[in-house]
Amino acid sequence: MTSIEGSVALVTGGSRGIGRALVQGLYERGAKKVYATARDPRTVTHPDAVPLALEVTDPASVVAAAEQAQDVTLLINNAGASVNANFLESPVEEVRREFETNFYGPLLVTRAFVPLIERNGGGHLLNVHSVLSWIGLLGSYSASKAAFWSQTNSLRLDLKPRGIEVTGLHVGYVDTDMAAHVDAPKSSPEGVAAQALDGIESGALEVLADDLTRQVKAQLSRDITVMYPQLSA
């Protein structure tokens, strides 16, 4: 289990949506310092957060951020993109762009910060996934989130001996800009953030933040025609 009180956290994509709610929640639970990253750090509005420029797909930017945030003990990989490229029709470059942000980006950040967290006595990694990690409905987005889920599961094994716990957060529709076009019930960013931070503090391996996510996860062991009913039509 990880204590948030007194921790030093870094939240990628910390200027809006779930990221902004996580920054607020971390301070409410007693975090000593929270770095909130964004491509443009001027968009970070929390009065206590430490704005930090970061483009997760740019190795030089990741290295620069790590050099400025040497005291981190809690890393939250929240930044992501939603390209939703079609595997048959979209340019392959769009598929690659989705993977660069949603898979390689957090990998670069994790590799840069793990030595710091370990040096600082150990800590925690939270990776923000999606219910679409488990069902391929949005092309490259679903595939990139599935790969990210697998990355998290591997990192959990790799980091345990190094004193770093790993939690995966899976969410369905959240009331953020990314889901603004969706006409369906949505969770609040604050509610999702609270569940994620509860998971960190309790040592949860995974946090399933809503009913939709729990329902889809429960179907993974069932016949594939349950997940994709059009296959049996």
C-alpha positions as a printed NumPy array, in Angstrom:
array([[  0.   ,   0.   ,   0.   ],
       [  1.112,   3.546,  -0.77 ],
       [  0.468,   6.598,   1.351],
       [ -0.467,   9.655,  -0.682],
       [  0.07 ,  11.947,   2.284],
       [  3.539,  13.417,   1.999],
       [  4.133,  11.987,  -1.482],
       [  5.494,  13.832,  -4.497],
       [  3.367,  13.031,  -7.542],
       [  3.561,  13.67 , -11.258],
       [  0.399,  13.544, -13.368],
       [  0.747,  13.548, -17.148],
       [ -2.06 ,  15.39 , -18.876],
       [ -2.692,  17.2  , -15.612],
       [ -4.371,  20.325, -16.975],
       [ -7.859,  18.997, -17.702],
       [-10.315,  16.135, -17.324],
       [ -9.318,  13.18 , -15.186],
       [ -5.781,  14.543, -14.892],
       [ -6.92 ,  17.818, -13.358],
       [ -9.223,  15.932, -10.978],
       [ -6.308,  13.697,  -9.946],
       [ -4.147,  16.729,  -9.182],
       [ -6.898,  18.178,  -6.994],
       [ -7.502,  14.843,  -5.272],
       [ -3.822,  14.321,  -4.545],
       [ -3.591,  17.655,  -2.754],
       [ -6.784,  16.946,  -0.829],
       [ -5.178,  13.728,   0.449],
       [ -2.049,  15.469,   1.639],
       [  0.426,  15.166,  -1.221],
       [  3.43 ,  17.382,  -0.566],
       [  3.899,  18.37 ,  -4.211],
       [  2.151,  17.579,  -7.487],
       [  3.72 ,  18.173, -10.88 ],
       [  0.973,  18.662, -13.478],
       [  2.249,  18.219, -17.013],
       [  0.878,  19.557, -20.264],
       [  2.224,  20.38 , -23.695],
       [  1.618,  24.002, -22.709],
       [  2.174,  24.317, -18.94 ],
       [  0.261,  27.608, -18.955],
       [ -2.935,  25.547, -19.204],
       [ -2.377,  24.109, -15.7  ],
       [ -4.764,  26.06 , -13.482],
       [ -4.513,  24.408, -10.051],
       [ -3.053,  27.077,  -7.75 ],
       [ -0.723,  24.705,  -5.891],
       [  0.365,  22.441,  -8.754],
       [  3.838,  22.714, -10.276],
       [  3.284,  23.178, -14.032],
       [  5.685,  21.155, -16.144],
       [  6.037,  21.059, -19.924],
       [  5.863,  17.532, -21.308],
       [  5.203,  15.956, -24.68 ],
       [  5.115,  12.248, -23.903],
       [  6.015,  11.221, -27.459],
       [  9.203,  13.324, -27.454],
       [ 12.128,  11.575, -25.725],
       [ 13.967,  14.867, -25.164],
       [ 10.898,  16.384, -23.502],
       [ 10.55 ,  13.341, -21.241],
       [ 14.204,  13.533, -20.2  ],
       [ 13.871,  17.26 , -19.499],
       [ 10.816,  16.68 , -17.317],
       [ 12.598,  13.97 , -15.334],
       [ 15.542,  16.295, -14.764],
       [ 13.176,  18.889, -13.272],
       [ 11.164,  16.468, -11.129],
       [ 13.833,  14.44 ,  -9.362],
       [ 11.776,  14.024,  -6.159],
       [  8.821,  12.066,  -7.61 ],
       [  7.531,   9.032,  -5.685],
       [  4.158,   8.613,  -7.424],
       [  3.789,   8.61 , -11.214],
       [  0.407,   8.768, -12.942],
       [  0.388,   8.106, -16.701],
       [ -2.874,   9.795, -17.656],
       [ -2.096,  11.615, -20.921],
       [ -3.587,   9.984, -23.99 ],
       [ -5.015,  10.535, -27.453],
       [ -8.136,   9.347, -29.244],
       [ -7.417,   9.024, -32.969],
       [ -9.648,   5.965, -33.555],
       [ -8.007,   5.111, -36.873],
       [ -9.691,   2.412, -38.938],
       [ -7.301,  -0.467, -39.619],
       [ -8.414,  -0.884, -43.245],
       [ -9.086,   2.664, -44.361],
       [ -7.068,   5.149, -42.294],
       [ -3.453,   6.01 , -43.084],
       [ -1.095,   3.732, -41.183],
       [  0.574,   6.88 , -39.841],
       [ -2.591,   7.595, -37.82 ],
       [ -2.406,   4.152, -36.219],
       [  1.236,   4.775, -35.361],
       [  0.367,   8.182, -33.892],
       [ -2.158,   6.587, -31.542],
       [  0.393,   4.017, -30.356],
       [  3.075,   6.695, -29.955],
       [  0.84 ,   8.558, -27.475],
       [ -1.016,   5.741, -25.729],
       [  1.656,   3.025, -25.577],
       [  5.159,   4.351, -26.246],
       [  4.525,   7.69 , -24.528],
       [  3.782,   6.253, -21.086],
       [  6.575,   3.732, -21.588],
       [  9.073,   6.544, -22.159],
       [  7.799,   8.394, -19.089],
       [  7.893,   5.279, -16.924],
       [ 11.435,   4.385, -17.987],
       [ 12.573,   7.921, -17.167],
       [ 10.95 ,   8.093, -13.731],
       [ 11.376,   4.566, -12.357],
       [ 15.05 ,   5.148, -11.417],
       [ 14.026,   8.331,  -9.593],
       [ 11.18 ,   6.668,  -7.703],
       [ 13.444,   3.791,  -6.77 ],
       [ 16.162,   6.183,  -5.605],
       [ 13.572,   8.056,  -3.524],
       [ 12.683,   4.919,  -1.599],
       [ 10.034,   3.35 ,  -3.817],
       [  6.483,   4.369,  -4.561],
       [  3.652,   3.799,  -6.995],
       [  2.737,   3.839, -10.695],
       [ -0.85 ,   4.399, -11.853],
       [ -1.649,   3.844, -15.534],
       [ -4.955,   5.114, -16.901],
       [ -6.528,   2.622, -19.319],
       [-10.008,   2.296, -20.78 ],
       [-12.85 ,  -0.192, -20.959],
       [-11.788,  -0.344, -24.616],
       [ -8.639,  -2.138, -23.488],
       [-10.904,  -5.185, -23.526],
       [-13.145,  -4.727, -26.56 ],
       [-12.042,  -3.686, -30.046],
       [-14.69 ,  -1.156, -31.027],
       [-12.562,   1.879, -31.943],
       [ -9.759,   0.58 , -34.133],
       [ -6.361,   1.936, -33.195],
       [ -7.582,   3.427, -29.9  ],
       [ -8.781,   0.072, -28.596],
       [ -5.626,  -1.656, -29.833],
       [ -3.326,   0.913, -28.237],
       [ -5.163,   0.691, -24.908],
       [ -5.057,  -3.118, -25.024],
       [ -1.308,  -2.95 , -25.571],
       [ -0.994,  -0.433, -22.727],
       [ -2.928,  -2.79 , -20.432],
       [ -0.449,  -5.555, -21.279],
       [  2.437,  -3.159, -20.648],
       [  1.023,  -2.387, -17.197],
       [  0.7  ,  -6.053, -16.326],
       [  4.318,  -6.678, -17.307],
       [  5.554,  -3.623, -15.428],
       [  3.732,  -4.795, -12.317],
       [  5.986,  -7.856, -12.255],
       [  9.134,  -5.93 , -13.184],
       [  8.653,  -3.163, -10.619],
       [  7.575,  -5.127,  -7.571],
       [ 11.168,  -6.144,  -6.681],
       [ 12.16 ,  -2.491,  -7.022],
       [  9.679,  -1.322,  -4.397],
       [  7.2  ,   0.204,  -6.838],
       [  3.556,  -0.893,  -6.845],
       [  1.426,  -0.674,  -9.986],
       [ -2.285,   0.024, -10.371],
       [ -4.254,   0.005, -13.621],
       [ -7.31 ,   2.273, -13.832],
       [-10.006,   1.299, -16.329],
       [-12.838,   3.681, -17.163],
       [-15.811,   3.859, -19.493],
       [-17.424,   7.156, -20.432],
       [-16.194,  10.117, -18.388],
       [-17.549,  13.656, -18.619],
       [-14.496,  15.14 , -20.33 ],
       [-13.714,  16.735, -23.692],
       [-12.757,  13.326, -25.12 ],
       [-16.271,  11.963, -24.551],
       [-18.197,  15.165, -25.287],
       [-19.762,  13.583, -28.391],
       [-21.053,  10.515, -26.522],
       [-24.752,  10.419, -25.603],
       [-24.596,   7.999, -22.67 ],
       [-24.279,   8.066, -18.879],
       [-20.879,   9.405, -17.855],
       [-18.833,   9.32 , -14.68 ],
       [-17.495,  12.55 , -13.251],
       [-13.718,  13.086, -13.437],
       [-13.742,  13.72 ,  -9.685],
       [-15.449,  10.396,  -8.976],
       [-13.   ,   8.501, -11.173],
       [-10.044,  10.255,  -9.569],
       [-11.305,   9.406,  -6.074],
       [-11.572,   5.713,  -6.97 ],
       [ -8.1  ,   5.754,  -8.526],
       [ -6.539,   7.314,  -5.445],
       [ -8.408,   4.867,  -3.208],
       [ -6.845,   2.104,  -5.299],
       [ -3.362,   3.518,  -4.848],
       [ -3.791,   3.769,  -1.099],
       [ -5.244,   0.269,  -0.787],
       [ -2.679,  -1.358,  -3.073],
       [ -5.278,  -2.422,  -5.659],
       [ -3.87 ,  -4.016,  -8.789],
       [ -6.787,  -2.748, -10.872],
       [ -9.553,  -0.199, -10.39 ],
       [-12.734,  -0.63 , -12.454],
       [-14.373,   2.755, -12.181],
       [-17.933,   2.159, -13.438],
       [-20.587,  -0.447, -14.179],
       [-19.833,  -0.567, -17.912],
       [-16.18 ,  -1.351, -17.252],
       [-17.058,  -4.056, -14.727],
       [-19.559,  -5.632, -17.146],
       [-17.104,  -5.759, -20.042],
       [-14.302,  -7.148, -17.866],
       [-16.64 ,  -9.869, -16.615],
       [-17.286, -11.008, -20.204],
       [-13.654, -11.621, -21.122],
       [-13.814, -15.318, -20.237],
       [-17.016, -15.886, -22.22 ],
       [-17.388, -16.897, -25.846],
       [-16.204, -14.263, -28.301],
       [-19.705, -14.03 , -29.776],
       [-20.862, -12.557, -26.478],
       [-18.345,  -9.723, -26.843],
       [-18.997,  -9.339, -30.579],
       [-22.617, -10.49 , -31.179],
       [-22.457,  -9.441, -34.848],
       [-20.186, -12.442, -35.451],
       [-23.069, -14.819, -34.772],
       [-25.594, -12.87 , -36.839]])
